[in-house]
């Protein structure tokens, strides 16, 4: 993904110099797994489309994901000190700058997406998907449900709803956008469902790592276990949670084989790699 790292750096360099720009750069270029761009590029490969066609949307999705992490770490939310192995944005800079950096990444994401080298219908549909998956009916809803979990989340079905929106939506977005770029818009809803299932598996995996790994090993604060939050592990137990995680990843892999005109080999390899991640 070195080409993608250089692409992101170049996007930030286009902005006017400011403290907020450097805070945006600090969080955006802190590494991370880049799973969402990888999902978009891999889906395009499956459809036989060169990955460069997805550059603007891949950049936009990573900007939105990074903004969500910056805000998620704030004192008003999870109040975390560590992200991607180093101080969170509000610890490195200050709270006001971190808020503005998140705002900047969110708005710049849509500017970037709408400059994509694509037909108008693809640009508009891509922006719509980003708004739906990231907004108050998507990731933001999941964050809201997560913040209220002390009084609102008591069972597995409640927690699945949190994960469906908070994690699943932003994993669905690159898959949904890829099918539009590839001229297979009829696949949008099916990819949405794959992304939701992938998000649930991914979050269960995070819950397991939150228990098993130290913050240094995990690369971020293990705040869920430390704050006695309801997680898949506390509700299901670690063995049942791990079995469910593996079953969900297996279902995602099998479902990628059902798309017409799609070579699923690379996507299956990517999902297996996510399943086998160690942090």
C-alpha positions, -999 to +999 in steps of 0.1 A: +000+000+000+030+023-004+014+040-034-017+047-013+004+062+015+020+086-010-014+094-024-028+104+010+003+124+018-001+143-014-038+151-006-028+166+027+000+186+011-026+204-011-042+220+020-031+254+033-004+252+060-019+253+095-018+236+129-051+218+120-035+205+087-006+190+107-030+174+132-049+159+102-016+146+088-005+133+122-036+111+125-041+102+088-005+092+083-001+073+115-002+040+097-031+017+105-042-013+086-058+006+057-085-021+055-112+001+039-090+012+010-078-024+006-114-036+004-122-010-024-091-019-044-096-056-040-133-054-050-122-034-081-097-061-089-124-088-087-144-069-113-113-065-135-109-027-129-075-011-123-072+001-087-063+037-097-100+042-106-107+040-069-080+064-056-103+093-048-129+073-030-103+052-012-087+084+001-121+098+011-130+066+030-097+066+050-102+103+058-136+096+072-124+066+092-095+086+106-119+115+116-141+090+134-111+077+154-100+112+164-134+120+177-139+086+193-107+091+213-118+125+227-124+130+264-161+135+258-163+100+243-138+072+250-111+095+265-082+074+251-045+082+252-031+058+226-040+052+190-020+033+164+009+030+188+013+067+197-005+095+215-040+102+203-046+135+184-060+155+213-030+143+235-004+152+208-020+186+201-050+197+221-087+190+223-099+219+201-073+212+174-083+175+174-120+184+170-111+207+140-088+180+125-117+155+126-140+181+110-114+189+084-109+153+074-146+147+071-153+177+049-121+171+028-133+135+022-163+147+003-143+173-016-119+145-026-146+121-035-164+146-057-132+152-077-130+115-086-121+107-122-155+091-129-188+097-145-212+120-127-235+092-117-206+074-100-194+105-082-228+113-070-236+077-060-202+074-043-208+106-023-243+093-013-229+060-001-203+078+020-229+101+035-253+072+043-227+049+057-208+077+077-238+098+088-266+098+114-281+066+098-247+049+097-215+052+117-226+082+137-257+062+148-234+034+159-213+058+179-244+072+195-256+038+204-222+029+218-221+060+240-254+051+255-246+014+260-243+016+298-281+020+300-291+008+266-270-023+257-278-053+278-278-082+254-262-096+222-289-083+198-283-047+212-246-050+208-249-064+173-268-032+164-240-011+177-214-030+156-236-031+125-236+007+124-204+018+141-181-007+123-200-024+096-211+007+077-176+020+070-165-015+059-196-017+036-189+016+019-158+007-001-175-025-014-206-006-024-187+022-041-165-003-059-194-020-076-206+014-089-171+022-103-171-012-120-206-007-135-223-033-113-245-010-093-270-039-090-247-055-064-248-025-040-271-040-014-254-075-015-221-058-008-237-038+020-247-070+037-212-086+033-197-054+048-221-055+078-212-092+085-175-084+080-178-055+105-194-077+131-166-103+128-140-075+129-155-060+161-157-093+178-121-098+170-113-064+185-131-074+216-111-105+219-078-086+214-090-060+239-089-088+265-058-108+254-034-080+244-017-052+263-022-016+249+014-018+236+007-050+217-027-038+205-015-004+194-043+014+211-059+017+245-078-013+258-104+010+271-134-014+267-121-040+292-107-013+315-141+006+316-162-026+321-181-020+288-204-046+274-186-065+247-190-097+227-166-114+251-185-103+283-218-114+268-207-147+250-175-157+266-142-157+248-145-192+233-180-187+219-171-152+206-141-166+188-162-194+172-188-168+161-160-146+147-146-174+126-180-185+114-188-149+102-155-145+084-162-179+067-197-167+056-182-135+042-157-155+021-184-178+007-207-148-001-180-132-023-183-162-046-219-154-054-214-122-074-218-124-112-187-114-132-166-112-100-134-131-094-134-136-057-099-150-052-082-117-041-111-108-019-111-142-001-074-138+005-079-103+019-106-114+043-085-144+054-057-119+061-080-098+082-092-128+101-056-138+109-045-103+120-027-101+153-036-065+162 
